[in-house]
Amino acid sequence: MNFDDGQDEFGTDVGGTGQTRTRLPGAITVTDVYGGARRPLRNSRSLVTAAGVVVLLIAAIAFANRGNSSDTAPDTAQQARAAAPTAATGVQPVAGKNGEIPKGYAHNEQGAQSAASNFAVALGSADMFRREDRHRIVDAIYTPQAATSLKAPQDEAYSAEFLAKLGLDADGSAPEGSTFVSRTIPVGTKVDAFTSSKATVSVWYTGLVGMAGEGSKDPVRTTWKTWTFQLQWTSGDWKVADDSEKDGPAPVPGDLTASGSEEISKAVQEFGGFTYAR
């Protein structure tokens, strides 16, 4: 994540390849608009016609599939590419978890997308603001070389002075009665490049960051960004070799009234996150 978004003190680079940075997002709200209409009753002639259409459709599908049968199932990459942009492929996303971070991704395009989504979630979490947790996340997500080069610059960037500007204690803890919020919520992924050993995957996401609490000078806000990961197949799994972020695409803000800090704190504590999979 990036420490910027209009404030110079949040624009500190945290080191070399694979740098992670945090940005404070701008406010945004979303509105839900649903409409409905009463469906007219069908007469018996309409029902007979509909039944006939269904029979013809089934017959057409059977005929089309007759010439496409094969004893060899398509490979996973073909299945992933054939799926609609937002459809799940049905392939097992991960084999296990490394602590709370999923691991054991498939060695294909789908696995690379699943890995990038979950990496974005971990790197955008509030745990990144605590040294011990941050090192655990970096070791789990980055290649050994990238992780080694990242830790010292990150520790310097997450200084006590920087944390204080966010309203956090020197160890990254929020003051009593307040909740520090930092979450990344993937909206979608795409593969920009792929080989058996390397992949470039972009994750479009919305994020939450800020302090929920009475008298907070940094209320929880949202942002929209795209996080691009350079992945390597290392020791039987996808790992991050490098990453970068850019703003947007951002939708038009909605017109919902912002919730109070108490409601936001309660929601963050009650609603857990997900394991993301393509």
C-alpha positions in Angstrom: 0.0 0.0 0.0 1.1 3.6 -0.3 1.6 6.3 2.3 0.4 9.3 0.3 -2.9 10.5 -1.2 -2.3 14.2 -0.8 -0.1 14.2 2.3 3.7 14.3 1.9 4.4 12.4 5.0 2.5 9.4 3.6 4.5 9.2 0.4 7.6 7.5 1.9 9.1 4.8 -0.3 9.6 1.6 1.7 12.3 0.0 -0.3 13.4 -1.4 -3.6 11.5 -4.1 -5.5 8.4 -5.4 -3.9 7.8 -2.1 -2.0 4.6 -1.9 -0.1 3.0 1.5 0.6 -0.1 2.9 2.2 -2.3 5.7 0.9 -5.1 7.5 2.7 -8.1 7.3 0.5 -10.7 9.9 -0.3 -14.2 9.7 0.9 -16.7 7.8 -1.2 -20.2 6.4 -0.7 -22.2 4.0 -2.6 -25.9 4.0 -3.3 -28.1 1.0 -4.0 -30.9 1.4 -6.5 -33.2 -1.6 -7.1 -36.4 -1.5 -8.9 -39.1 -4.1 -9.5 -42.3 -4.6 -11.5 -45.2 -7.0 -11.1 -45.1 -9.7 -13.7 -48.4 -10.2 -15.6 -50.1 -13.6 -15.3 -49.6 -15.9 -18.2 -52.6 -17.6 -19.9 -52.5 -21.3 -20.9 -51.5 -20.5 -24.5 -48.4 -18.7 -23.2 -47.5 -21.6 -21.0 -47.7 -24.1 -23.8 -45.6 -21.9 -26.0 -42.9 -21.6 -23.3 -42.9 -25.3 -22.8 -42.3 -25.8 -26.5 -39.4 -23.4 -26.5 -37.7 -25.2 -23.6 -38.0 -28.6 -25.3 -36.4 -27.1 -28.5 -33.7 -25.5 -26.5 -32.8 -28.7 -24.7 -32.7 -30.5 -28.1 -30.4 -27.9 -29.6 -28.0 -28.0 -26.7 -27.8 -31.8 -26.9 -27.1 -31.7 -30.6 -24.4 -29.0 -30.2 -22.7 -31.0 -27.5 -22.8 -34.3 -29.5 -19.8 -33.4 -31.6 -17.8 -31.8 -28.8 -17.4 -34.9 -26.5 -13.8 -35.9 -25.6 -12.2 -38.3 -23.3 -9.6 -35.6 -22.4 -10.8 -32.8 -20.2 -9.6 -29.3 -21.0 -6.7 -28.1 -18.8 -7.3 -25.7 -15.9 -5.9 -22.7 -17.8 -8.3 -23.2 -20.6 -11.2 -23.5 -18.2 -10.2 -20.3 -16.5 -10.0 -18.4 -19.8 -13.3 -19.8 -20.9 -15.1 -18.6 -17.8 -16.9 -15.3 -17.8 -14.9 -12.4 -16.3 -16.7 -12.6 -13.0 -17.5 -16.3 -12.9 -15.9 -18.8 -10.6 -14.2 -21.7 -12.5 -15.0 -24.3 -9.9 -11.3 -25.3 -9.4 -10.1 -25.6 -5.9 -8.5 -22.2 -5.1 -5.9 -23.0 -2.4 -4.7 -26.1 -0.6 -4.1 -24.6 2.8 -3.2 -21.5 4.8 0.1 -20.0 6.0 -1.2 -18.7 9.3 -4.2 -16.6 8.1 -2.8 -16.1 4.6 -4.0 -18.7 2.0 -1.2 -20.8 0.3 -0.9 -23.7 -2.1 -2.3 -22.0 -5.2 -2.8 -23.8 -8.5 0.1 -23.6 -11.0 -1.9 -21.8 -13.6 -3.5 -18.4 -14.5 -6.4 -19.0 -12.1 -4.0 -19.7 -9.2 -2.0 -16.6 -9.9 -5.1 -14.5 -9.8 -6.3 -16.1 -6.5 -2.8 -15.5 -5.1 -2.7 -11.8 -6.1 -6.1 -11.2 -4.6 -5.2 -12.7 -1.2 -1.8 -11.0 -1.2 -3.6 -7.6 -1.7 -5.8 -8.4 1.3 -2.9 -9.3 3.6 -0.8 -6.3 2.5 -3.7 -3.9 3.0 -4.6 -5.1 6.5 -4.1 -3.4 9.8 -1.5 -6.0 10.7 1.0 -4.3 8.4 1.2 -1.5 11.0 2.7 -3.8 13.6 6.3 -4.9 13.2 6.0 -8.6 14.1 2.9 -9.1 12.1 4.3 -7.2 9.1 7.4 -9.4 9.0 5.2 -12.5 9.1 3.1 -11.2 6.2 6.2 -10.2 4.1 7.9 -13.6 4.7 4.7 -15.5 3.7 4.0 -13.4 0.5 7.3 -12.3 -1.0 10.1 -14.3 -2.5 13.0 -14.8 0.0 15.1 -12.2 -1.8 12.4 -9.6 -2.0 11.4 -10.2 1.7 14.9 -9.7 2.9 15.3 -6.4 1.1 11.9 -5.1 2.2 12.0 -5.5 6.0 14.5 -2.9 7.0 13.1 -0.1 4.8 9.6 -0.9 5.9 10.5 -0.8 9.6 12.0 2.6 9.0 8.9 3.8 7.1 6.5 2.5 9.8 8.2 4.7 12.3 6.7 5.8 15.7 6.3 9.3 14.2 4.4 8.0 11.2 2.2 5.8 13.3 1.4 8.8 15.6 0.2 10.7 12.6 -2.4 8.0 12.0 -3.4 8.1 15.7 -1.6 4.8 16.5 0.8 4.0 19.4 4.5 3.2 18.7 3.6 -0.5 18.5 0.8 0.1 16.0 -2.1 -0.2 18.4 -5.1 2.1 18.4 -5.9 4.1 21.5 -8.5 2.7 23.9 -12.0 3.2 22.7 -10.9 3.6 19.0 -10.6 1.1 16.1 -8.0 1.5 13.4 -9.4 0.3 10.1 -7.3 -0.9 7.1 -8.8 -3.3 4.7 -8.4 -4.2 1.0 -11.5 -5.6 -0.8 -10.7 -7.0 -4.3 -13.3 -6.2 -6.9 -11.7 -8.1 -9.8 -8.4 -9.5 -11.3 -6.8 -9.8 -14.7 -3.7 -11.5 -16.0 -1.4 -9.1 -17.9 1.2 -11.8 -18.7 1.7 -15.4 -17.8 4.3 -18.2 -18.2 4.9 -21.3 -16.1 7.4 -19.5 -13.9 6.2 -15.9 -13.9 2.9 -14.0 -14.0 1.8 -10.3 -13.9 -1.6 -9.9 -12.3 -3.5 -6.7 -11.6 -6.1 -6.5 -8.8 -8.7 -3.8 -8.9 -9.8 -3.1 -5.3 -11.5 -0.7 -3.0 -9.9 0.0 0.4 -10.9 1.3 3.8 -8.4 3.2 6.1 -8.7 5.5 9.0 -9.5 5.7 12.7 -13.0 5.0 14.0 -13.5 6.6 17.4 -14.8 9.7 19.1 -12.8 12.7 18.3 -10.9 11.0 15.4 -9.0 13.4 13.2 -8.7 10.8 10.5 -12.1 9.2 9.9 -12.5 5.9 8.0 -12.6 6.6 4.2 -12.6 4.6 1.0 -10.3 4.5 -2.0 -10.2 2.8 -5.4 -6.9 1.6 -6.8 -5.3 -1.1 -9.0 -2.5 -3.1 -7.5 -0.2 -5.0 -9.9 1.9 -7.9 -8.7 4.9 -9.5 -10.4 4.6 -13.1 -9.3 7.2 -15.9 -9.4 6.6 -19.6 -9.0 8.8 -20.4 -6.1 9.1 -23.6 -4.0 5.8 -24.9 -5.3 3.7 -21.7 -4.9 3.2 -18.2 -6.2 5.2 -15.4 -4.5 5.6 -11.7 -5.0 8.8 -10.5 -6.6 7.7 -6.9 -7.1 4.5 -4.8 -7.0 3.1 -1.4 -7.8 -0.1 0.6 -7.4 -2.1 3.3 -9.3 -5.3 5.1 -8.6 -8.7 4.0 -10.0 -10.8 3.1 -11.8 -13.2 4.8 -9.4 -17.0 4.8 -9.7 -19.2 7.9 -9.3 -19.7 8.5 -5.5 -23.1 7.7 -4.2 -25.4 9.7 -1.9 -25.5 7.6 1.2 -25.0 9.4 4.5 -21.7 8.4 6.2 -22.1 6.2 9.3 -20.9 7.3 12.7 -17.6 6.0 14.2 -19.4 3.7 16.6 -21.3 1.9 13.8 -18.1 1.6 11.7 -16.2 0.2 14.6 -18.9 -2.4 15.3 -19.0 -3.4 11.6 -15.3 -3.9 11.4 -15.3 -6.1 14.5 -18.3 -8.1 13.5 -17.8 -8.6 9.7 -14.8 -10.9 8.9 -12.9 -11.1 5.6 -12.8 -13.7 2.9 -10.4 -16.0 1.2 -10.5 -14.7 -2.4 -10.4 -17.0 -5.4 -10.7 -16.7 -9.2 
